[in-house]
Amino acid sequence: MIAQLYRLCIERRDAERNMARFYALSIEETLFGQTCLVRRWGRIGTTGRTVQHSFDTEGEAVALFLELLRAKRMRGYQPRSANRTRRSNPVCLTG
C-alpha cells in the first residue's frame, strides 16, 4: 500500500517556438499490489503518451519520480498555475 499520494503535472510554454507541452507523474498501486510510476507527456490539449514503471518498493518509485522532476525542472517545466495567464484584462465597474 502506498503511504502517500504522489501526483504532479508540470508545463512548458514558449509562444515564440509554438511550444506548449505537459508532463505528468503519479505513483499508483496496481491491482496486484505493486508500486507503479506512471508518466504522461505530450502537447497540451492532447492525450499524449504514457509509460508505466513497476517497482517492488515505494522508495524506488519515489527516487525515480524525484529524478525525473529534477530533470524536467532544469529544462524549464513549471507547475501548471505558474504558467496560466489571463486572456483578457480585468474589467472595473463603477456605479
PyMOL CGO cylinders between C-alpha atoms (Angstrom):
from pymol import cmd
from pymol.cgo import CYLINDER

trace = [
    CYLINDER, 0.00, 0.00, 0.00, 1.26, 3.47, -0.90, 0.3, 1, 1, 1, 1, 1, 1,
    CYLINDER, 1.26, 3.47, -0.90, 1.87, 5.63, 2.17, 0.3, 1, 1, 1, 1, 1, 1,
    CYLINDER, 1.87, 5.63, 2.17, 1.45, 8.99, 0.45, 0.3, 1, 1, 1, 1, 1, 1,
    CYLINDER, 1.45, 8.99, 0.45, -0.20, 10.30, -2.73, 0.3, 1, 1, 1, 1, 1, 1,
    CYLINDER, -0.20, 10.30, -2.73, 2.28, 11.41, -5.40, 0.3, 1, 1, 1, 1, 1, 1,
    CYLINDER, 2.28, 11.41, -5.40, 0.77, 13.31, -8.33, 0.3, 1, 1, 1, 1, 1, 1,
    CYLINDER, 0.77, 13.31, -8.33, 2.27, 16.18, -10.32, 0.3, 1, 1, 1, 1, 1, 1,
    CYLINDER, 2.27, 16.18, -10.32, 1.58, 17.96, -13.60, 0.3, 1, 1, 1, 1, 1, 1,
    CYLINDER, 1.58, 17.96, -13.60, 4.07, 20.49, -15.00, 0.3, 1, 1, 1, 1, 1, 1,
    CYLINDER, 4.07, 20.49, -15.00, 4.09, 22.51, -18.21, 0.3, 1, 1, 1, 1, 1, 1,
    CYLINDER, 4.09, 22.51, -18.21, 6.49, 24.22, -20.54, 0.3, 1, 1, 1, 1, 1, 1,
    CYLINDER, 6.49, 24.22, -20.54, 5.24, 27.01, -22.82, 0.3, 1, 1, 1, 1, 1, 1,
    CYLINDER, 5.24, 27.01, -22.82, 7.11, 29.14, -25.33, 0.3, 1, 1, 1, 1, 1, 1,
    CYLINDER, 7.11, 29.14, -25.33, 4.95, 31.15, -27.74, 0.3, 1, 1, 1, 1, 1, 1,
    CYLINDER, 4.95, 31.15, -27.74, 7.90, 32.11, -29.96, 0.3, 1, 1, 1, 1, 1, 1,
    CYLINDER, 7.90, 32.11, -29.96, 8.66, 28.44, -30.61, 0.3, 1, 1, 1, 1, 1, 1,
    CYLINDER, 8.66, 28.44, -30.61, 4.97, 27.37, -30.70, 0.3, 1, 1, 1, 1, 1, 1,
    CYLINDER, 4.97, 27.37, -30.70, 5.66, 25.09, -27.74, 0.3, 1, 1, 1, 1, 1, 1,
    CYLINDER, 5.66, 25.09, -27.74, 3.02, 24.01, -25.24, 0.3, 1, 1, 1, 1, 1, 1,
    CYLINDER, 3.02, 24.01, -25.24, 3.96, 20.75, -23.50, 0.3, 1, 1, 1, 1, 1, 1,
    CYLINDER, 3.96, 20.75, -23.50, 2.84, 18.94, -20.39, 0.3, 1, 1, 1, 1, 1, 1,
    CYLINDER, 2.84, 18.94, -20.39, 4.50, 16.28, -18.25, 0.3, 1, 1, 1, 1, 1, 1,
    CYLINDER, 4.50, 16.28, -18.25, 2.56, 14.37, -15.61, 0.3, 1, 1, 1, 1, 1, 1,
    CYLINDER, 2.56, 14.37, -15.61, 3.90, 11.98, -12.96, 0.3, 1, 1, 1, 1, 1, 1,
    CYLINDER, 3.90, 11.98, -12.96, 1.99, 9.86, -10.47, 0.3, 1, 1, 1, 1, 1, 1,
    CYLINDER, 1.99, 9.86, -10.47, 2.76, 6.92, -8.20, 0.3, 1, 1, 1, 1, 1, 1,
    CYLINDER, 2.76, 6.92, -8.20, -0.06, 4.39, -8.01, 0.3, 1, 1, 1, 1, 1, 1,
    CYLINDER, -0.06, 4.39, -8.01, -0.67, 0.88, -6.83, 0.3, 1, 1, 1, 1, 1, 1,
    CYLINDER, -0.67, 0.88, -6.83, -1.54, -1.87, -9.34, 0.3, 1, 1, 1, 1, 1, 1,
    CYLINDER, -1.54, -1.87, -9.34, -4.26, -4.47, -8.76, 0.3, 1, 1, 1, 1, 1, 1,
    CYLINDER, -4.26, -4.47, -8.76, -1.54, -6.92, -7.75, 0.3, 1, 1, 1, 1, 1, 1,
    CYLINDER, -1.54, -6.92, -7.75, -0.11, -4.65, -5.05, 0.3, 1, 1, 1, 1, 1, 1,
    CYLINDER, -0.11, -4.65, -5.05, 2.96, -3.46, -6.95, 0.3, 1, 1, 1, 1, 1, 1,
    CYLINDER, 2.96, -3.46, -6.95, 4.01, 0.16, -6.87, 0.3, 1, 1, 1, 1, 1, 1,
    CYLINDER, 4.01, 0.16, -6.87, 3.85, 1.79, -10.30, 0.3, 1, 1, 1, 1, 1, 1,
    CYLINDER, 3.85, 1.79, -10.30, 5.20, 5.14, -11.54, 0.3, 1, 1, 1, 1, 1, 1,
    CYLINDER, 5.20, 5.14, -11.54, 3.04, 6.46, -14.40, 0.3, 1, 1, 1, 1, 1, 1,
    CYLINDER, 3.04, 6.46, -14.40, 4.49, 9.09, -16.74, 0.3, 1, 1, 1, 1, 1, 1,
    CYLINDER, 4.49, 9.09, -16.74, 2.39, 11.02, -19.28, 0.3, 1, 1, 1, 1, 1, 1,
    CYLINDER, 2.39, 11.02, -19.28, 3.68, 13.67, -21.64, 0.3, 1, 1, 1, 1, 1, 1,
    CYLINDER, 3.68, 13.67, -21.64, 2.78, 15.45, -24.85, 0.3, 1, 1, 1, 1, 1, 1,
    CYLINDER, 2.78, 15.45, -24.85, 1.37, 18.62, -26.34, 0.3, 1, 1, 1, 1, 1, 1,
    CYLINDER, 1.37, 18.62, -26.34, -1.17, 20.43, -24.16, 0.3, 1, 1, 1, 1, 1, 1,
    CYLINDER, -1.17, 20.43, -24.16, -4.68, 19.55, -25.35, 0.3, 1, 1, 1, 1, 1, 1,
    CYLINDER, -4.68, 19.55, -25.35, -3.78, 16.01, -26.46, 0.3, 1, 1, 1, 1, 1, 1,
    CYLINDER, -3.78, 16.01, -26.46, -3.81, 12.72, -24.56, 0.3, 1, 1, 1, 1, 1, 1,
    CYLINDER, -3.81, 12.72, -24.56, -0.06, 12.35, -25.12, 0.3, 1, 1, 1, 1, 1, 1,
    CYLINDER, -0.06, 12.35, -25.12, 1.96, 9.23, -24.45, 0.3, 1, 1, 1, 1, 1, 1,
    CYLINDER, 1.96, 9.23, -24.45, 2.04, 7.05, -21.35, 0.3, 1, 1, 1, 1, 1, 1,
    CYLINDER, 2.04, 7.05, -21.35, 4.75, 4.84, -19.85, 0.3, 1, 1, 1, 1, 1, 1,
    CYLINDER, 4.75, 4.84, -19.85, 4.50, 2.79, -16.65, 0.3, 1, 1, 1, 1, 1, 1,
    CYLINDER, 4.50, 2.79, -16.65, 7.41, 1.62, -14.50, 0.3, 1, 1, 1, 1, 1, 1,
    CYLINDER, 7.41, 1.62, -14.50, 6.81, -1.11, -11.89, 0.3, 1, 1, 1, 1, 1, 1,
    CYLINDER, 6.81, -1.11, -11.89, 8.79, -1.30, -8.64, 0.3, 1, 1, 1, 1, 1, 1,
    CYLINDER, 8.79, -1.30, -8.64, 8.96, -3.62, -5.64, 0.3, 1, 1, 1, 1, 1, 1,
    CYLINDER, 8.96, -3.62, -5.64, 9.10, -0.74, -3.15, 0.3, 1, 1, 1, 1, 1, 1,
    CYLINDER, 9.10, -0.74, -3.15, 7.62, 2.73, -2.92, 0.3, 1, 1, 1, 1, 1, 1,
    CYLINDER, 7.62, 2.73, -2.92, 11.08, 4.18, -2.22, 0.3, 1, 1, 1, 1, 1, 1,
    CYLINDER, 11.08, 4.18, -2.22, 12.38, 3.13, -5.62, 0.3, 1, 1, 1, 1, 1, 1,
    CYLINDER, 12.38, 3.13, -5.62, 9.40, 4.75, -7.34, 0.3, 1, 1, 1, 1, 1, 1,
    CYLINDER, 9.40, 4.75, -7.34, 9.85, 7.97, -5.34, 0.3, 1, 1, 1, 1, 1, 1,
    CYLINDER, 9.85, 7.97, -5.34, 13.55, 8.10, -6.27, 0.3, 1, 1, 1, 1, 1, 1,
    CYLINDER, 13.55, 8.10, -6.27, 12.73, 7.94, -10.00, 0.3, 1, 1, 1, 1, 1, 1,
    CYLINDER, 12.73, 7.94, -10.00, 9.85, 10.42, -9.52, 0.3, 1, 1, 1, 1, 1, 1,
    CYLINDER, 9.85, 10.42, -9.52, 12.25, 12.97, -7.98, 0.3, 1, 1, 1, 1, 1, 1,
    CYLINDER, 12.25, 12.97, -7.98, 14.97, 12.32, -10.57, 0.3, 1, 1, 1, 1, 1, 1,
    CYLINDER, 14.97, 12.32, -10.57, 12.54, 12.91, -13.46, 0.3, 1, 1, 1, 1, 1, 1,
    CYLINDER, 12.54, 12.91, -13.46, 11.12, 16.00, -11.78, 0.3, 1, 1, 1, 1, 1, 1,
    CYLINDER, 11.12, 16.00, -11.78, 14.62, 17.46, -11.32, 0.3, 1, 1, 1, 1, 1, 1,
    CYLINDER, 14.62, 17.46, -11.32, 15.47, 16.84, -15.00, 0.3, 1, 1, 1, 1, 1, 1,
    CYLINDER, 15.47, 16.84, -15.00, 12.24, 18.46, -16.23, 0.3, 1, 1, 1, 1, 1, 1,
    CYLINDER, 12.24, 18.46, -16.23, 12.64, 21.49, -13.96, 0.3, 1, 1, 1, 1, 1, 1,
    CYLINDER, 12.64, 21.49, -13.96, 16.14, 22.02, -15.41, 0.3, 1, 1, 1, 1, 1, 1,
    CYLINDER, 16.14, 22.02, -15.41, 14.55, 22.07, -18.89, 0.3, 1, 1, 1, 1, 1, 1,
    CYLINDER, 14.55, 22.07, -18.89, 12.12, 24.83, -17.92, 0.3, 1, 1, 1, 1, 1, 1,
    CYLINDER, 12.12, 24.83, -17.92, 8.97, 22.97, -16.87, 0.3, 1, 1, 1, 1, 1, 1,
    CYLINDER, 8.97, 22.97, -16.87, 6.90, 24.72, -14.18, 0.3, 1, 1, 1, 1, 1, 1,
    CYLINDER, 6.90, 24.72, -14.18, 3.76, 23.89, -12.18, 0.3, 1, 1, 1, 1, 1, 1,
    CYLINDER, 3.76, 23.89, -12.18, 0.52, 24.49, -14.05, 0.3, 1, 1, 1, 1, 1, 1,
    CYLINDER, 0.52, 24.49, -14.05, -0.58, 27.50, -12.00, 0.3, 1, 1, 1, 1, 1, 1,
    CYLINDER, -0.58, 27.50, -12.00, 2.68, 29.37, -12.74, 0.3, 1, 1, 1, 1, 1, 1,
    CYLINDER, 2.68, 29.37, -12.74, 2.01, 29.20, -16.50, 0.3, 1, 1, 1, 1, 1, 1,
    CYLINDER, 2.01, 29.20, -16.50, -1.59, 30.38, -16.53, 0.3, 1, 1, 1, 1, 1, 1,
    CYLINDER, -1.59, 30.38, -16.53, -2.19, 33.92, -17.69, 0.3, 1, 1, 1, 1, 1, 1,
    CYLINDER, -2.19, 33.92, -17.69, -5.36, 35.90, -18.08, 0.3, 1, 1, 1, 1, 1, 1,
    CYLINDER, -5.36, 35.90, -18.08, -6.61, 36.15, -21.63, 0.3, 1, 1, 1, 1, 1, 1,
    CYLINDER, -6.61, 36.15, -21.63, -8.36, 39.44, -21.06, 0.3, 1, 1, 1, 1, 1, 1,
    CYLINDER, -8.36, 39.44, -21.06, -7.85, 42.45, -18.88, 0.3, 1, 1, 1, 1, 1, 1,
    CYLINDER, -7.85, 42.45, -18.88, -9.90, 42.71, -15.71, 0.3, 1, 1, 1, 1, 1, 1,
    CYLINDER, -9.90, 42.71, -15.71, -12.96, 44.91, -16.02, 0.3, 1, 1, 1, 1, 1, 1,
    CYLINDER, -12.96, 44.91, -16.02, -13.68, 47.54, -13.37, 0.3, 1, 1, 1, 1, 1, 1,
    CYLINDER, -13.68, 47.54, -13.37, -17.29, 48.54, -12.94, 0.3, 1, 1, 1, 1, 1, 1,
    CYLINDER, -17.29, 48.54, -12.94, -18.12, 51.84, -11.30, 0.3, 1, 1, 1, 1, 1, 1,
    CYLINDER, -18.12, 51.84, -11.30, -21.56, 52.71, -10.14, 0.3, 1, 1, 1, 1, 1, 1,
]
cmd.load_cgo(trace, "trace")
